[in-house]
Amino acid sequence: MRFTSEQRLDDGVLEREFTLGEIPGILWTPPSASAPVPLILIGHPPLGLRRMYPRLVGRARYYAAEYGFAAATIELPGSGDRPRWPEVEQARADLRRAMEAGGPVGDEIVDALVLPLVEKAVPEWRTALDALLSLPEIGGPVGYEGGVISIGIRLAVVEPRIVSAGFFAGSLVPAAMFEEARQVTIPLQVLLQWDDEGNDRQAALDLFDAFASKEKTLHANMGGHTGVPQFELDPGARFFARHLK
């Protein structure tokens, strides 16, 4: 891990950009801490860190300034300044055409779009976690939130250092991931936008039902994909506070 820039934000949170090989990322740490702090990994859609930055920094600063957590994110494969991924870009184009046509999105499109991303992104998240937990100011435990829900599901299954997760039920989910969801046992909090134009509500409810976690909470709000109420930030932070402290 190599830090490439740092700035102290106006609430005292330290923001540092880093690279991990070819992977860019950002780390936010609390204004002050007397001991190593817990860490939240913040996922995001494959739209690029720069485009997603305003949403990411708002959540990260809240976790760091109000709850004393570190927060970090990395660029997804094929996004932002990373090399293009022709196969996944073709799947995205196929998805757009299917949605514009108003017909159902076939399983083959969902699989081609999501499964390669899961296979490549999850090992990168785990490598980033290795590097982040080697820093003296970060000690765990670790939570994961947001982003592509299939990535979160796989991480929750294979990464024992992640002890709780907050998912956003807004991603197309391959059928194979429902089987993996049945292996997820960590505490979960799931956000669902009831009128999400890009999400099958019943499939989202079926996925929530599939999770094997003894503690799982569903927060459903009216509105479309980008209409998550601002007040949901605090329940999410308190959820992590229960499990990371």
C-alpha positions as CSV (number, residue, x, y, z in Angstrom):
1,M,0.0,0.0,0.0
2,R,1.4,3.4,-1.0
3,F,-0.3,6.6,0.1
4,T,-0.3,9.2,-2.7
5,S,-2.1,12.2,-1.0
6,E,-3.6,13.3,2.3
7,Q,-5.8,16.1,3.6
8,R,-7.4,17.0,6.9
9,L,-11.1,17.7,6.3
10,D,-12.8,20.4,8.2
11,D,-14.2,18.0,10.8
12,G,-10.7,16.8,11.5
13,V,-11.1,13.5,9.6
14,L,-7.9,12.5,7.8
15,E,-8.5,11.5,4.2
16,R,-5.7,9.6,2.4
17,E,-5.7,8.3,-1.1
18,F,-3.6,5.2,-1.8
19,T,-2.7,2.7,-4.4
20,L,-2.5,-1.1,-3.9
21,G,-0.7,-2.3,-7.1
22,E,-3.0,-1.0,-9.8
23,I,-6.0,-0.5,-7.5
24,P,-6.7,3.1,-6.2
25,G,-8.5,3.6,-2.9
26,I,-9.3,6.1,-0.2
27,L,-8.9,5.7,3.6
28,W,-10.6,8.0,6.2
29,T,-9.6,7.9,9.8
30,P,-11.0,9.7,12.9
31,P,-9.7,13.0,14.1
32,S,-8.0,11.4,17.1
33,A,-7.9,7.9,18.6
34,S,-6.1,6.5,21.6
35,A,-6.1,2.9,20.3
36,P,-6.5,1.1,17.0
37,V,-10.0,1.6,15.7
38,P,-12.6,-0.6,13.9
39,L,-12.9,-0.5,10.1
40,I,-15.8,-0.2,7.8
41,L,-15.3,-1.2,4.1
42,I,-17.5,1.0,1.9
43,G,-18.7,-0.6,-1.3
44,H,-20.1,1.3,-4.3
45,P,-21.5,0.7,-7.8
46,P,-19.1,0.2,-10.7
47,L,-19.4,3.9,-11.7
48,G,-15.9,5.1,-10.6
49,L,-14.6,6.5,-7.4
50,R,-14.6,10.1,-8.6
51,R,-18.2,9.9,-9.6
52,M,-19.2,8.2,-6.3
53,Y,-16.9,10.3,-4.1
54,P,-19.6,12.8,-2.8
55,R,-21.7,9.9,-1.5
56,L,-18.7,7.9,-0.2
57,V,-17.1,10.8,1.7
58,G,-20.4,11.7,3.4
59,R,-20.8,8.3,4.8
60,A,-17.1,7.9,5.7
61,R,-16.9,11.2,7.5
62,Y,-20.0,10.4,9.5
63,Y,-18.6,7.1,10.6
64,A,-15.2,8.6,11.5
65,A,-16.2,11.8,13.1
66,E,-19.3,10.6,15.0
67,Y,-18.4,7.0,15.9
68,G,-14.6,6.8,15.7
69,F,-14.4,4.2,12.9
70,A,-12.0,4.1,10.1
71,A,-13.6,3.7,6.6
72,A,-12.0,2.7,3.3
73,T,-13.0,2.0,-0.3
74,I,-11.3,0.8,-3.4
75,E,-11.9,1.2,-7.1
76,L,-13.8,-1.8,-8.7
77,P,-12.3,-3.7,-11.6
78,G,-13.0,-2.0,-15.0
79,S,-14.2,1.2,-13.4
80,G,-12.8,4.7,-13.0
81,D,-9.2,5.0,-14.2
82,R,-8.6,1.2,-14.2
83,P,-8.3,-0.6,-17.5
84,R,-11.5,-1.2,-19.4
85,W,-13.1,-4.7,-19.2
86,P,-14.6,-5.4,-22.6
87,E,-16.7,-8.5,-21.6
88,V,-18.3,-6.7,-18.7
89,E,-18.9,-3.5,-20.8
90,Q,-20.7,-5.7,-23.3
91,A,-22.9,-7.1,-20.6
92,R,-23.7,-3.6,-19.4
93,A,-24.7,-2.7,-22.9
94,D,-26.9,-5.8,-23.2
95,L,-28.5,-4.8,-19.8
96,R,-29.3,-1.3,-21.0
97,R,-30.9,-2.6,-24.2
98,A,-33.0,-5.1,-22.3
99,M,-34.2,-2.5,-19.8
100,E,-34.9,0.1,-22.5
101,A,-37.0,-2.5,-24.3
102,G,-39.0,-3.0,-21.2
103,G,-38.7,-6.7,-21.2
104,P,-37.2,-9.1,-18.6
105,V,-33.5,-9.1,-18.1
106,G,-32.3,-12.6,-18.8
107,D,-30.3,-14.7,-16.4
108,E,-27.4,-14.9,-18.9
109,I,-27.0,-11.1,-18.9
110,V,-27.1,-10.9,-15.1
111,D,-24.5,-13.7,-14.8
112,A,-22.2,-12.1,-17.4
113,L,-22.4,-8.7,-15.7
114,V,-22.1,-9.7,-12.0
115,L,-20.3,-13.0,-11.6
116,P,-17.0,-11.9,-13.2
117,L,-17.0,-8.8,-11.1
118,V,-17.5,-10.8,-7.9
119,E,-14.7,-13.2,-8.9
120,K,-12.3,-10.4,-9.4
121,A,-13.4,-7.8,-6.9
122,V,-13.6,-10.1,-3.8
123,P,-9.9,-11.1,-3.8
124,E,-9.0,-7.4,-4.3
125,W,-11.1,-6.4,-1.3
126,R,-9.4,-9.1,0.8
127,T,-5.9,-7.9,-0.3
128,A,-6.9,-4.4,0.6
129,L,-8.1,-5.6,4.0
130,D,-4.8,-7.2,4.6
131,A,-3.0,-3.9,3.9
132,L,-5.5,-1.8,5.9
133,L,-5.3,-4.0,9.0
134,S,-1.5,-3.8,8.9
135,L,-1.7,-0.1,9.7
136,P,-1.1,0.7,13.3
137,E,-4.1,2.9,13.6
138,I,-6.6,0.2,12.5
139,G,-7.3,-2.8,14.6
140,G,-10.7,-4.2,13.6
141,P,-13.2,-5.7,13.9
142,V,-14.4,-5.1,10.3
143,G,-17.8,-4.3,8.8
144,Y,-18.8,-4.1,5.1
145,E,-21.5,-1.9,3.6
146,G,-23.1,-0.8,0.4
147,G,-22.0,-1.5,-3.2
148,V,-22.9,-4.5,-5.3
149,I,-24.8,-6.8,-3.0
150,S,-23.3,-9.9,-4.7
151,I,-19.8,-8.8,-3.8
152,G,-21.0,-8.2,-0.2
153,I,-22.5,-11.7,-0.1
154,R,-19.3,-13.4,-1.3
155,L,-17.2,-11.4,1.2
156,A,-19.6,-12.3,4.0
157,V,-19.1,-16.0,3.2
158,V,-15.4,-16.2,2.6
159,E,-13.9,-13.4,4.8
160,P,-14.0,-14.2,8.6
161,R,-12.7,-10.8,9.6
162,I,-15.9,-9.2,8.5
163,V,-18.3,-9.5,11.4
164,S,-21.3,-7.5,10.2
165,A,-22.6,-6.1,7.0
166,G,-25.1,-3.5,5.7
167,F,-26.4,-4.3,2.2
168,F,-28.3,-2.3,-0.3
169,A,-30.9,-4.4,-2.1
170,G,-30.6,-2.7,-5.5
171,S,-28.3,-4.9,-7.6
172,L,-29.3,-7.6,-10.0
173,V,-28.4,-10.9,-8.3
174,P,-27.4,-14.1,-10.1
175,A,-29.3,-17.2,-9.1
176,A,-26.0,-18.7,-7.8
177,M,-25.7,-15.9,-5.2
178,F,-28.9,-17.0,-3.6
179,E,-27.2,-20.3,-2.7
180,E,-24.3,-18.3,-1.2
181,A,-26.7,-16.1,0.7
182,R,-27.8,-19.2,2.6
183,Q,-24.3,-19.5,4.0
184,V,-24.3,-15.9,5.4
185,T,-24.6,-16.0,9.2
186,I,-23.2,-12.6,10.3
187,P,-25.6,-9.8,11.5
188,L,-27.1,-8.0,8.6
189,Q,-29.0,-4.8,8.0
190,V,-30.5,-4.5,4.5
191,L,-31.9,-1.3,2.8
192,L,-34.6,-1.8,0.2
193,Q,-36.1,1.0,-1.9
194,W,-39.7,-0.1,-2.4
195,D,-40.1,1.5,-5.9
196,D,-36.6,0.8,-7.2
197,E,-36.9,1.0,-10.9
198,G,-33.9,-1.3,-11.5
199,N,-34.7,-3.9,-8.9
200,D,-37.1,-6.8,-8.7
201,R,-38.8,-6.2,-5.3
202,Q,-39.9,-9.8,-4.8
203,A,-36.4,-11.1,-5.7
204,A,-35.0,-8.7,-3.1
205,L,-37.4,-10.0,-0.5
206,D,-36.6,-13.6,-1.5
207,L,-32.9,-12.8,-1.1
208,F,-33.4,-11.3,2.3
209,D,-35.3,-14.5,3.3
210,A,-32.4,-16.6,2.1
211,F,-29.8,-15.1,4.4
212,A,-29.1,-17.5,7.3
213,S,-28.2,-14.8,9.8
214,K,-30.0,-15.0,13.1
215,E,-29.9,-11.2,13.3
216,K,-31.1,-9.6,10.1
217,T,-33.1,-6.4,9.7
218,L,-34.8,-5.0,6.6
219,H,-35.3,-1.3,6.3
220,A,-37.8,-0.6,3.4
221,N,-38.5,3.0,2.3
222,M,-40.7,4.3,-0.5
223,G,-38.9,5.8,-3.5
224,G,-36.6,4.9,-6.4
225,H,-33.1,3.6,-6.5
226,T,-31.4,6.9,-5.6
227,G,-34.0,8.0,-3.0
228,V,-32.6,6.4,0.1
229,P,-33.6,8.8,3.0
230,Q,-30.7,10.6,4.7
231,F,-32.0,9.5,8.0
232,E,-31.0,5.9,7.2
233,L,-27.3,6.9,7.8
234,D,-27.7,7.0,11.5
235,P,-29.4,3.5,12.0
236,G,-26.6,2.1,9.8
237,A,-23.9,3.7,12.0
238,R,-25.6,2.5,15.2
239,F,-25.9,-1.0,13.7
240,F,-22.1,-1.1,13.2
241,A,-21.5,0.4,16.6
242,R,-23.3,-2.5,18.2
243,H,-21.1,-5.0,16.4
244,L,-17.8,-3.3,15.9
245,K,-17.3,-2.0,19.4
